[in-house]
Amino acid sequence: MDRPEIRLSFAPELHLFVPAARRAGRSAVRTDGASTLGHLVESLGVPLTEVGALLADGRPVPVSHVPGAGEEIAVHGVPRPQRLEGPARYLLDVHLGTLARRLRLLGIDAAYENPDIGDAALAARSAAERRVLLSRDRGLLRRREIWAGAYIYSHRPADQLRDVLSRFAPPLAPWTRCTACNGTLREAAKEAVQERLRDGTERSYDTFAQCVDCAQVYWRGAHHARLDAIVAEAVAEFGTGPSPEGDGHSAIPRVSSTTVTNAR
């Protein structure tokens, strides 16, 4: 018995994932007559985290739809901004350390695992903590356990940051998170952190903040101008919005320590 044939087209933003032969309009695909549309799309290389609307002969269908012979299938990309069921919380794999620090610099809750804990553990943490898993690993994003996920399209940290901000439009609250551990920053009196400062820092600076989780101290150090440029560019393009914590953390002074140099 012949296998049913359908015709499938992918939105331009999904062409990265599919062979060149499937990037120009509709192409024929033979199915087994039993597999779901979601399984078929993934088998052709597209993670479902990147798929938006699915249309069969022009009508919306779910990923569980089993396509029939002769159907015209259109696969659209995720609409931007993408809405999340809950607060904007992210989990980044081991290859996205600079992106994690830049997200934290903007006050975004960005958990990061280094050293690598493995795909299964990352997927489990995404599900347990309801975090969007960010990765350039297509196989990782295909794991059914993840709560939500997103493919990071670029190798360049500046483009990665812009991609995440445009896709999810998270509220920004710059200078409110520890770039080292993702904890919350609080204003700190100079006397309270004096023992953790070098002599030159103590003499040159008077405004400090400290992480409530790891106790890292921050101030307007030598790298502040570079970090301020990252923040200013993001705020100019994407705005700010309410603090993710909703408790006035945006009043923290702009401070940076030498531990955040990799955020640039």
N, C-alpha and C positions, 0 to 999 in steps of 0.2 A: 504494500500500500504506500502510495506517495505521501511524503510528509507535506503538511500544509505550508503554503508560501504566503508571506506577508511582505509589505513594503514599509520600510522604516526610514525615518529622517531624524537627524539630530540638530538641535540648535547650534549656531556657530560657536558659542562658548564651550560646547562639549566636544568640539572637534579634536581637542588635545588628546582625548582618551580613546578615540576610535581610529581604525586604519584609514589611510588616505582614500581608499576606494569608497568609504562610507561618508565622506565629507561633502559630496556634491549632490545635493537633493536626495531623493528617495532611492534606496537600494533594496534588492530582494534578499529576503532571509527565509530559510527553511526552518520550521519549528518541528518539535516532536508532537504537537497537538495537545500536550498536557502541562508543559512548563508555564509558569506565570510570566507576565510581561516584565515584572521586576527582575526575575531570574534571567530572562533573556537579555535585558539591558545590561546587567552586570556581566554576563558572559561575553558581551561585546566590548567590555573594558570600562564602562562608566559606573563609578560608585553611586549608589542611590542617594548618598548625601548631597550629590550635585544635581539631582533631578528634581524639577518642579512639576509642572502639569504634564500629564500623559493623555494624549488624545487618540482615540480609535475612531476612524472615519469622522473626525471632527467633534466627537463627544468626549467629555472627560471620563477617564476610567482610573481605578486604583491600581497599585502595583500588583495586586492579586488577580487582576484580569488575565484570563487565558485567551490570547488572540486566536481568532479563527481565520481560515483560509481567505485570502483576498483583502484582509483589512489593511487600511492605510494608517500607520502608527506615526505620530509625531511626538518626539521627546524634547521637552523644553527644559531650560536651565532653571535653577532656583531664583525666584524673584528677589530683588534687593530693594529695601532692606528686608531681610528674612526675620520673621517673627519667631520668638522663642517662648516656650511655655514655662515661664519663670524668669528669674534674674539672669543677667548676662554673666555667666561663669564659664571659664574655659580650662582645658587641660591640654598641655602641649607635649609632644613627644621629645625625645632627647636631642633631636636635630634642630630644634627651634628655640634655643636658649636666648639668643639676642631678641627675637620677637617677644618672648615672655617678659624680658626686662623692659622692653619698650611699652608693652601693654600695662605693666605695673606702674611705670612712670606716669601713665595717664590715669591711674587710679582704677584700672580694670582688674578684676579678680582673675588671675592667670596662674594656675598651678602648673608646675614643671617638674618632671622627673629626670634627674641625673644623679647617678648613673641609670642606664636603661633598665626598667623593671620588666620589660617584655610586653608583647602585644596583649596577651590575655589579662595581665594585671592592669594595663592601661584601660582596656575596654571595661573591666570590672569597676575601676574607679570612676570612669565616666558615668556608668549606670548608677552606682551607689550615691554619688554626689551630684548627679544631674548636671554634668558639665559637658560642654561642647568640646569634643576631641578634635584638635587641630593637628594636621599631619600632611606630609607629602607622600606618605605610604598608602597607596591605593588598597593594598591588601588589608591593612589595619582598619581602614574605613569601611571595609565590607563586613567586618565582624558584627554579628547580629546583636551582641550584648550592649554595644555602645548606646548611650542615651540619645546623642545627636553628634554629628560630625561635620567637618568641612575640610576640603582639600585646599592646601596652600599652594598657589599656582606659581609663585616666583621663588628664586633663590635669594633675591636681594631683600634684606630686612626692611628697607624703606617701603618697597612695594608690598611686602608681606603685611606690614602694618596697615597700609592704605586698603588692602584687600579685605582684611578683617573688619576695619571700621566701616567700610562702605557696605559690606555684606550684612552686618548685624546692627549697625548704628547704636553701639552701647553708649550709655551716658559716661561722659568723661569727668574725672575729678583729679586733675593733675596734682602731683606732689603729695599724695595721700597714702601711698603704699610703699612698702619696703621693696626695692628692686631685687634684693638678695633672697628674701624668703616669702614674699607676698603678704606679709603681715601689715597691720595698720600703723601709720605714723602718728605720733602725738608731739605737740610742742614740748620742748625740754629746756629747763633752765640751765644755764651754763654751769652753775655750781653742781647740778645733779649729774652731769656727764663729764665733769672735769678730769676724772681719773682715767677716762677712756681717750683723752685727747693728747696729741703730741704738743710739745711746747710751742711750735710755730702756729699750729691751728688755734691753740688757746689764746695766743696773743693777737691773732689776726681776725678772729670771728667772734660774734656775740649771739648770733641767732642759730638755734639748733632744733632738730627734731630727733626722735628716737623711736625705733620699732618696738611696739609693745610685746612682740613675740620673741624676736632674737636679740633685742637690745642694741642693734646696729645704730650708730649715731650718724646723722646727716647734717651737712652745712653747705653753704655756697662755696664749693671748692673750685679748683682750677678747671674742672670740666663742666661747670654750670652753664656756660654760654652754649656749648654744643647741645646739652640736654634741653636747654630752654628753646633752642631752635626747633628741635623735634616736637616739643610740646606746642609751640606757637603754630607750627605748620598744621598739626593735627586739629587744633582748636579752630583755626581759621577755616579749614575745609569742612569739618564735621561738627563744630559747635561743642558745647559742654553737656548741659543737662544737669539734672539733680545728681548729687553724690550717690554712688552705688550703695552706700551705707545709710544715707538719709539722715545723718546726724551732725552735719556741719563740718565735716572733715576738710572741706575746701578752704577753711580758714588757716590751715597749716601753712607756714611761710615756705617760700620756694627755697629748698635746700638740696644740696647734693654732696655726697661724699665720694672719696676716691674709689669706693667699691662699685660704682655704677658706670665706670668708663666703658664697659662693653655694651652698654645700651646705645651707644652712638653707632 
